[in-house]
Amino acid sequence: MKRTTLLAATVSLIALAGAALAEPLKIGAVLPLSGSSATAGEDQRRGLELAVEEINAAGGVLGEPVQTMIEDSGARVPSALDAAKKLVTVDGVPVVIGEYSSGITIPVATYLVQEGRVHVNIGSSSGKVRDIGEGSYSVIGLDNVSSAYAAQDLYDLGYRRVAVITPNNAFGQGAAGEFEKAFKALGGEEVNTVLYTEGQTSYRRELQQMDRTKPDAYFYSAYGKDAATINREAYELGLNQTQWYAGYMSMCTSDSEPTYVEGQIGYDLNFIGEDGQAYEAAYQQRYGESFVTSFSGYAYDAAKLIMKAAEKAGSTDPAALRAALTEIGSAGFDGATGQITLDADRQRSKQPYLKQKIVDGKAQTR
């Protein structure tokens, strides 16, 4: 009897010691909290914050509260890389989510993978994301899916001659190229393609260049503050008399004056799936408003997926997290943004979208 009691006590002490030595899960994030995409970056931060608050209220991961280290990229590659290096070398995080722009996400993720860390993409859609390599995952669909969706939508609406303007970076190049390929296959024509330089104070020259082709419609995708300038100047030049179609509606219109975007149509991420109502209610209660963009849910889902992987692995080691993420992703994960199933390249295999129109200054389903 005494030996049994002693054995039980020894096992309890070992368990307690293991719990005391458990490494808390640290989730790093590189987000554009300032710069041209600050509105979307702040919404991403909110999604991450809500996920961590929920899990910590329920006891954390592996018996420890989850910790977050969030760094501002300033929407610039050098700043983003400095932030990622700090998260790895100073904070010692095993996993980093972010960024937002594909042109920033790709070099940041490449560095993280080289350092043996895990990366989760929550906002970038360039097809080049697929080539980052093992250790990088996406909970958001890539541009081969989104641009083909836009091309089909515009064609179904009767437009045949479309001018395109997107940023001259990995995202914009991919979006414009994939759109042209899909639209041409349907029988449409991309009459003009403008790849703009980010951060300009004016885009009148680019807009006038597009206007000279007299398209049936304009297809554009632009980061918040750049989009605001494009929308204002298009309105001032009278180009809004021709239909504008937005790729990622909330990204293109959230920083614009409602007058300048009234009547625009487009698509956006279907950011609330069958199991997303609780997240939507929690967001509204926490921040006192509806979603600002369509991107917060992807940060929320990424954090929940990472935390589930840590529990499954019983470890916060990057290699263990990778194995667990791959297994969970291939089986499918029910997120706030819908079912997330990862393909052989660790990318979300199916991305739902919403068809929208700006009516009285607000996006409505059409």
KAVEN-V684768 format. One record per residue. RES is the residue in one letter. PSI is psi in whole degrees, -180 to 180 (999 if undefined). Layout:
RES|PSI + RES|PSI
This chain:
M|-43 + K|-39 + R|-39 + T|-44 + T|-42 + L|-42 + L|-43 + A|-41 + A|-38 + T|-45 + V|-42 + S|-42 + L|-40 + I|-43 + A|-43 + L|-40 + A|-41 + G|-40 + A|-39 + A|-32 + L|-4 + A|135 + E|123 + P|145 + L|123 + K|122 + I|117 + G|157 + A|137 + V|111 + L|151 + P|82 + L|-7 + S|167 + G|-166 + S|-23 + S|25 + A|-34 + T|-46 + A|-39 + G|-41 + E|-37 + D|-37 + Q|-43 + R|-41 + R|-43 + G|-44 + L|-45 + E|-45 + L|-42 + A|-44 + V|-40 + E|-42 + E|-47 + I|-36 + N|-34 + A|-25 + A|7 + G|-1 + G|-159 + V|130 + L|36 + G|7 + E|147 + P|140 + V|138 + Q|144 + T|141 + M|107 + I|126 + E|144 + D|125 + S|-19 + G|15 + A|33 + R|139 + V|-49 + P|-43 + S|-39 + A|-42 + L|-40 + D|-41 + A|-44 + A|-41 + K|-38 + K|-44 + L|-37 + V|-51 + T|-30 + V|-51 + D|-20 + G|36 + V|145 + P|-18 + V|142 + V|134 + I|155 + G|-178 + E|-127 + Y|-54 + S|135 + S|-38 + G|-19 + I|-41 + T|-43 + I|-52 + P|-35 + V|-48 + A|-38 + T|-43 + Y|-46 + L|-44 + V|-41 + Q|-31 + E|4 + G|16 + R|169 + V|139 + H|138 + V|119 + N|127 + I|3 + G|-8 + S|142 + S|4 + S|139 + G|-20 + K|-17 + V|-34 + R|-25 + D|4 + I|-40 + G|176 + E|132 + G|-11 + S|130 + Y|153 + S|130 + V|10 + I|145 + G|153 + L|174 + D|-16 + N|-29 + V|-48 + S|-43 + S|-37 + A|-36 + Y|-45 + A|-44 + A|-45 + Q|-42 + D|-48 + L|-42 + Y|-43 + D|-28 + L|-5 + G|5 + Y|137 + R|-25 + R|108 + V|134 + A|144 + V|137 + I|124 + T|164 + P|149 + N|71 + N|-174 + A|-42 + F|-53 + G|-41 + Q|-43 + G|-43 + A|-47 + A|-43 + G|-44 + E|-37 + F|-46 + E|-44 + K|-47 + A|-40 + F|-39 + K|-39 + A|-28 + L|-17 + G|4 + G|174 + E|130 + E|101 + V|-19 + N|138 + T|123 + V|122 + L|111 + Y|154 + T|128 + E|151 + G|11 + Q|155 + T|-16 + S|145 + Y|24 + R|-41 + R|-44 + E|-41 + L|-40 + Q|-34 + Q|-42 + M|-39 + D|-31 + R|-21 + T|-8 + K|62 + P|166 + D|-29 + A|159 + Y|129 + F|125 + Y|156 + S|126 + A|147 + Y|147 + G|-66 + K|-34 + D|-42 + A|-37 + A|-41 + T|-45 + I|-45 + N|-40 + R|-46 + E|-33 + A|-39 + Y|-46 + E|-32 + L|-5 + G|10 + L|-17 + N|-7 + Q|-20 + T|147 + Q|132 + W|136 + Y|122 + A|128 + G|112 + Y|81 + M|-47 + S|-34 + M|-40 + C|-22 + T|-12 + S|-26 + D|4 + S|150 + E|135 + P|-35 + T|-37 + Y|-19 + V|2 + E|131 + G|-7 + Q|147 + I|171 + G|-165 + Y|158 + D|167 + L|136 + N|90 + F|0 + I|116 + G|-166 + E|-29 + D|21 + G|-3 + Q|-37 + A|-39 + Y|-43 + E|-43 + A|-41 + A|-39 + Y|-49 + Q|-39 + Q|-40 + R|-39 + Y|-3 + G|22 + E|166 + S|172 + F|134 + V|-40 + T|-177 + S|14 + F|-13 + S|-36 + G|-26 + Y|-34 + A|-40 + Y|-49 + D|-39 + A|-45 + A|-43 + K|-39 + L|-42 + I|-43 + M|-37 + K|-38 + A|-40 + A|-42 + E|-43 + K|-41 + A|-23 + G|25 + S|157 + T|11 + D|135 + P|-42 + A|-40 + A|-39 + L|-42 + R|-47 + A|-43 + A|-41 + L|-42 + T|-42 + E|-47 + I|-44 + G|-38 + S|-30 + A|-29 + G|141 + F|127 + D|105 + G|175 + A|-28 + T|10 + G|-173 + Q|126 + I|112 + T|129 + L|139 + D|-171 + A|-21 + D|11 + R|25 + Q|149 + R|124 + S|-22 + K|130 + Q|117 + P|146 + Y|164 + L|138 + K|125 + Q|164 + K|141 + I|116 + V|123 + D|39 + G|1 + K|148 + A|128 + Q|151 + T|135 + R|999
